[in-house]
Amino acid sequence: MHVGIGLPKHYRVGIGGIAIESSTFSPLPSGKDDFTVLRGEEMITRYPFMPGWSFRGRTDIDWLPCLHARSIPGGPVLSETYVEMKQELLGRIRAALPLDGFYLDIHGAMNVLGMDDAEGDLAVAIRELVGSDCLISAGMDLHGNVSARLVESVDMFTAYRLAPHDDVLETRERACANLMRCLDEQLRPIRAWMRIPVILPGERTSTLVEPGKSVYASLRESDVVPGIIDASLWVGYVWADEPRSGATVVVTGTDATNVQREAEKIARRYWDTRKDFNFVAPAGSADWCIEQAIAFPDNAVIISDSGDNPTAGGVGDVPYLIGRLLAQPAIARGEISAIYASIPDPAAVAACFAAGIGRDVEVSIGGKLDPVHAEPLAVTGTIKTLFPDDPVGGNIAVLCVAGLHIILTSRRKPYHFIKDFTNLGLDLAEHKITSVKIGYLEPELRHAARHALLALTPGAVNQDIPALHYERVVRPVYPLDPDFDAPDLRARLFGS
């Protein structure tokens, strides 16, 4: 801390990070244009709990925002893109030195072409720059893959405890609060780390249902143990073929005995329940889901197109489920109305804009970004809506093919919010089926759905985990290896 004789304590705390969830099974790499980069004062939008960069009304902290780069999930990051962002971040940190603390704002599942453990690489570089006295606190997604190298370089951790992630801002605030506590009390935390040989998708480990609900709720038991600052459990990111992939526990605190014991208790609880995890919603083939949806008396049945979910790392342009919807006679005749959100296809969107609302067009959609899992699908329909210059999706068109309203975007865009539909003149309650490229439903969709179904479809984030071609994950690991001897669940201590 930087104080003068007779002056009160005053801290200098940097903030920065690079965040993406990268599927190594995706054929579409993530480049510079996929990232939204916030610099300096632009970063305040991520931290509404710090109005005017004032944390809980404290005036003794200089928050020094450096750089934060974020992309929606996708394929591995191009090496040159990562290096460019990393060097700019380090340059901005260098300009902010000296620092008492640093908040490392990352996801935890970034893959860079030609590199293992990108977050570990970034943390090591930051540590070398800020020095050993600077306290580093990391806030992370619970779908991160946490390596020993990362834990060695970072002083304290906290991760989301909810999936869907309704506690994003709470977690960021907690990471900052933990950092301030350690600065105030001059604590150097101890970390107990352990990789659990389990690798399950988020759609099977949601905290909305058991056993995930109870497993994560039980972390509160560790919060009140003397000497514990934070207890975090990561289910990991299953679509990354890396040695670090898998579930992880990190408990941060000041009492080595309690930190290690709590970490091992959490790990044992997760290991013992590994076979009890199941899908968050009724799951089956695309045809089964469509038949179930039609049989319901209600509208607003939401079907997750899970295998090509762009918010899990899927490319997002596999048109498989569109083909299955149009194969249903009632939809093909226009007797049943449905929505599909969405397919990124700039050429198809351009054709729609050139034709105009109310005109018919024949276009070939999808299968261009991800030719590994799909081929383009030819459709003929009537243009219902044109929506230019969406900040995420670019130009957007709604193409009606019989009873199916297909949302076409110029750029990849997740559809998680009701306003994204109403902006296009679409009301989910007026349509029997809405199919979204997603896994478990985000809050607004969850509340809008009269029924939710999860379609097991092809794509870069296929839910059939044992069928994926892993080469580098540390084995044995469940469920790739369904039965093996109980692992050694002893935690490794750092900082003791």
Secondary structure, 3 states (H helix, E strand, C coil): CCCCCCCCCCEEEEEEEEECEECCCCCCCECHHHEEEEEHHHHHHHCCCCHHHCCCCCCCEEEEEEEEEEECCECCECHHHHHHHHHHHHHHHHHHCCCCEEEEECCCECCECCECCHHHHHHHHHHHHHCCCCEEEEEECCCCCCCHHHHHHCCEEEECCCCCCCCHHHHHHHHHHHHHHHHHCCCCCEEEEEEECECCCHHHCCCCCCCHHHHHHCHHHHHCCCCEEEEEEECCCCCCCCCCCCEEEEEEECCHHHHHHHHHHHHHHHHHCHHHCCCCCCEECHHHHHHHHHHCCCCCEEEEEHHHCHHHCCCCCCCHHHHHHHCCHHHHCCCCCEEEEEEECHHHHHHHHHHCCCCEEEEEECCCCCCCCCCCEEEEEEEEEEEEEECCCEEEEEEEECCEEEEEECCCCCCCCHHHHHCCCCCHHHCCEEEECCCCCCHHHHHHCCEEEEECCCCCCCCCHHHCCCCCCCCCCECCCCCCCCCCCCCEEECC
